[in-house]
């Protein structure tokens, strides 16, 4: 079954080059690795969780993996195909600051209503802390804040109208002032997974 579609067609490859920041060679290597891990050509939530568990064995990555999966799964069909995987990976590992910011906001905005609530942000950041672990987290964000303290600080500074919600513009300003907002998501959004693709052919 894997042999039948084991190679990318020229049309699909061109589309991937045009829609990501990866080269043809990198896309081919990623596809080889993707098909090895997912012979069916799609990634389920359970398979996605296993992938994150490989990179964060000392923590509990299941909650964050569910949020990341939702953000990767652009068409909402409950699976991640190769294009969705590569497009998300391109943004999280090589995208501009603005692209990463928009991707991060879409993860925080869990119900996709255009607003990030305190509860939503706390859930995501808590999941990241839980996944990475306290010791490793201390190396990423050196201010010593807990997940709740970080969320409280963000909302105190940025929720100007006091409605307990952050709009995309407020989030943009907050992320510019507190880079850890985007940095935290990069921990689980693509950096670790990127290493898998870069080393898969070595």
C-alpha positions as CSV (number, residue, x, y, z in Angstrom):
1,X,0.0,0.0,0.0
2,X,2.8,2.4,0.8
3,X,4.6,1.7,-2.5
4,X,1.6,2.9,-4.6
5,X,1.9,6.5,-3.5
6,X,5.5,6.4,-2.1
7,X,6.6,9.3,-4.3
8,X,5.4,12.9,-4.6
9,X,4.1,13.9,-8.0
10,X,5.8,16.8,-9.7
11,X,2.6,18.9,-9.4
12,X,2.3,18.3,-5.6
13,X,6.0,18.9,-5.1
14,X,5.8,22.2,-7.0
15,X,2.8,23.2,-4.9
16,X,4.7,22.3,-1.7
17,X,7.7,24.4,-2.7
18,X,5.5,27.4,-3.5
19,X,3.6,27.1,-0.2
20,X,6.4,26.4,2.3
21,X,9.9,27.6,3.0
22,X,11.4,24.2,2.2
23,X,13.5,23.2,-0.8
24,X,12.5,20.3,-3.1
25,X,15.2,18.1,-1.5
26,X,14.0,18.8,2.0
27,X,10.4,18.1,1.0
28,X,11.4,14.8,-0.5
29,X,13.3,13.8,2.6
30,X,10.3,14.9,4.8
31,X,7.9,12.9,2.7
32,X,10.1,9.8,2.9
33,X,10.1,10.1,6.7
34,X,6.4,11.0,6.8
35,X,5.4,7.9,4.8
36,X,7.7,5.7,6.9
37,X,5.9,6.9,10.1
38,X,2.5,7.1,8.4
39,X,2.1,4.5,5.7
40,X,-1.5,5.5,5.1
41,X,-0.4,9.1,4.2
42,X,-2.3,10.7,7.1
43,X,-1.4,11.3,10.7
44,X,-4.0,10.6,13.4
45,X,-4.2,12.3,16.8
46,X,-2.9,9.2,18.5
47,X,0.1,9.0,16.2
48,X,0.7,12.7,16.6
49,X,0.7,12.2,20.4
50,X,3.3,9.4,20.1
51,X,5.5,11.7,18.0
52,X,5.5,14.4,20.7
53,X,6.1,11.8,23.4
54,X,9.3,10.8,21.6
55,X,10.6,14.4,21.9
56,X,9.4,15.1,25.4
57,X,9.8,11.7,27.2
58,X,10.3,13.2,30.6
59,X,7.1,15.3,30.5
60,X,3.4,14.8,29.6
61,X,3.0,16.0,26.1
62,X,-0.5,14.7,25.5
63,X,-2.5,17.9,26.3
64,X,-0.2,20.1,24.2
65,X,-0.2,17.6,21.3
66,X,-4.0,17.8,21.1
67,X,-3.8,21.6,20.8
68,X,-1.0,21.4,18.3
69,X,-2.9,18.8,16.3
70,X,-6.0,21.1,16.1
71,X,-3.8,23.9,14.8
72,X,-2.1,21.6,12.2
73,X,-5.4,20.2,11.0
74,X,-6.5,23.1,8.9
75,X,-9.5,21.5,7.3
76,X,-10.7,20.0,10.6
77,X,-11.2,16.5,9.3
78,X,-9.5,14.9,12.3
79,X,-6.3,13.9,10.5
80,X,-3.1,15.7,9.3
81,X,-2.0,15.0,5.7
82,X,1.4,15.7,4.4
83,X,0.6,19.2,3.1
84,X,-1.0,20.3,6.4
85,X,2.0,18.9,8.2
86,X,4.6,20.7,6.1
87,X,2.7,24.0,5.9
88,X,2.5,24.1,9.7
89,X,6.1,23.0,10.1
90,X,7.2,25.7,7.7
91,X,5.6,28.4,9.7
92,X,6.7,27.3,13.1
93,X,10.3,26.5,12.2
94,X,11.1,29.0,9.4
95,X,8.2,31.5,9.2
96,X,8.5,35.3,9.9
97,X,7.8,36.6,13.3
98,X,4.3,37.7,12.1
99,X,3.6,34.3,10.6
100,X,4.6,32.6,13.8
101,X,2.5,35.0,15.8
102,X,-0.6,34.3,13.8
103,X,0.0,30.6,14.1
104,X,0.5,31.0,17.9
105,X,-2.7,33.0,18.2
106,X,-4.7,30.4,16.3
107,X,-3.5,27.8,18.9
108,X,-4.4,30.1,21.9
109,X,-7.8,30.9,20.3
110,X,-9.1,27.4,21.0
111,X,-12.7,28.0,19.9
112,X,-11.6,30.1,16.9
113,X,-13.9,33.0,17.9
114,X,-11.3,35.7,17.3
115,X,-10.6,36.2,21.0
116,X,-8.2,34.6,23.5
117,X,-9.6,34.3,27.0
118,X,-7.6,34.0,30.2
119,X,-8.8,30.4,30.5
120,X,-7.7,29.5,26.9
121,X,-4.2,31.0,27.4
122,X,-3.8,29.4,30.8
123,X,-4.7,26.0,29.3
124,X,-2.2,26.2,26.5
125,X,0.7,27.6,28.6
126,X,0.0,25.0,31.4
127,X,0.2,22.3,28.7
128,X,3.5,23.5,27.6
129,X,4.9,23.7,31.1
130,X,3.7,20.2,31.7
131,X,5.2,18.9,28.5
132,X,8.6,20.4,28.9
133,X,9.0,20.0,32.6
134,X,10.1,22.6,35.2
135,X,13.9,22.2,34.8
136,X,13.9,22.5,31.1
137,X,11.3,25.3,31.2
138,X,13.6,27.3,33.5
139,X,16.2,27.4,30.7
140,X,13.6,28.6,28.1
141,X,12.0,31.4,30.2
142,X,14.3,32.6,32.9
143,X,12.0,34.9,34.8
144,X,10.8,32.1,37.1
145,X,7.1,32.8,36.5
146,X,4.5,30.0,36.8
147,X,2.0,29.4,34.0
148,X,-0.7,31.3,35.9
149,X,1.6,34.1,36.9
150,X,2.6,34.5,33.2
151,X,-1.0,34.6,32.0
152,X,-1.9,37.1,34.8
153,X,1.0,39.4,33.8
154,X,0.0,39.3,30.2
155,X,-3.6,40.1,30.9
156,X,-2.8,42.8,33.4
157,X,-0.6,44.5,30.8
158,X,-2.5,43.9,27.6
159,X,-6.3,43.6,28.4
160,X,-6.8,47.4,28.2
161,X,-10.6,47.3,28.2
162,X,-10.8,44.8,31.0
163,X,-13.1,42.4,29.1
164,X,-10.8,39.4,30.0
165,X,-10.1,38.7,26.4
166,X,-7.2,39.5,24.1
167,X,-7.8,40.3,20.4
168,X,-5.3,39.5,17.7
169,X,-4.0,43.1,17.8
170,X,-3.6,43.0,21.5
171,X,-1.8,39.7,21.2
172,X,0.5,41.1,18.5
173,X,1.5,43.9,20.9
174,X,1.9,41.5,23.8
175,X,4.1,39.1,21.8
176,X,6.3,42.0,20.7
177,X,6.8,42.9,24.3
178,X,7.0,39.4,25.7
179,X,8.7,37.1,23.1
180,X,8.2,34.1,25.4
181,X,4.6,34.0,24.1
182,X,5.8,32.9,20.7
183,X,8.9,31.2,22.0
184,X,6.9,28.8,24.2
185,X,4.9,27.6,21.3
186,X,7.9,27.1,19.2
187,X,9.1,24.6,21.8
188,X,6.3,22.3,20.8
189,X,5.2,23.7,17.5
190,X,8.1,22.7,15.2
191,X,11.6,23.0,16.5
192,X,11.9,19.5,17.9
193,X,10.0,17.9,15.0
194,X,12.2,19.8,12.6
195,X,15.2,17.9,13.9
196,X,13.5,14.7,13.0
197,X,13.3,15.6,9.4
198,X,16.8,17.0,9.2
199,X,18.3,13.9,10.6
200,X,16.1,11.3,9.1
201,X,18.3,10.8,6.0
202,X,21.6,10.8,7.8
